[in-house]
């Protein structure tokens, strides 16, 4: 590096290159989706808090998933909404790196929480007599803390590797937030190590957990087919199908994003996929669990009935 190079301290988020009218329409639409995300996940948290019947390991992990979804969407969406209305779409280096760290930490944590949820269902259905012993509150707390800690540490590794890079050239990020692949394109040095670590982390945090989830649910499927009670079989299918929907949506989009070969328009593909798991997935999760889960629907009815009776 030469001494007269100017180091970039501020970036421009290009976002969606649309006309002002369309950007206002997107602002209204995405604001609505964001409101539904906050409302749906907050409702899940309130129901779990108020209804003692939901004080079980499964809903303990579901509450963590709701917290992750709220935090994940709140890290990316508000800045995107502001940029849809503002002409100045700048973000300084420190907030940009912080946004990258938080989005990676929440993404990794959600992957691990989904694995814990699948393990919980595996123990509940395949080893029901030992469920309360295996999934005691100490074990659940350790699993949740481990998920948050591993997610944050992995994100910290990515951020440390980014901070070692010089940013002295282009300052326009072709994305609506500081997504790690888009940020790396602006570095003035070789990012080979970063790319290798991203791929290795994807194998560890996406492929590995996905394989564990698939193994768990294959065992669960065989166990469900052996259940003689029709009601028990329906309830087990209802809960597990909800989990599988969430797992398929999240892991599928993330694997396409970080492990699949890039298309001819990688930037636009990245924006759509990032929008999916930054906004749509956190919004869909509470809908999937409320519509497919009789316990959650029952808790909602009991809370509403209690409010009417008061």
Buried (B, 14 or more C-beta within 10 A) or exposed (E): EEEEEEEBEEBBBBBBEEEEEEBEEBBEEBBEBBEBBBEBBBBBBBBBEEBEEBEBBBBBBBBBBBBBBBBBBBBBBEBBBEBBEEEEBEBEBEEBBBBBBBBBBBBBBBBBBBBBBBBBBBBBBBEEEEBEEBBEEEBBEEBBEEBBEBBBEBBEEBBEBBEEBEBBEBBEBBBBBBBBBBBBBBBBEEBEEBEEBBEEBBEBBBEEBBEBBBEBBEBBBEBBEEBEEEEEBEBBBBBBBBBBBBBEBBBBBBBBBBEEEEEEEBBEBBBEBBBBBBBBBBBBBBEBBBEBBEBBBBBBEBBEEEEEEE
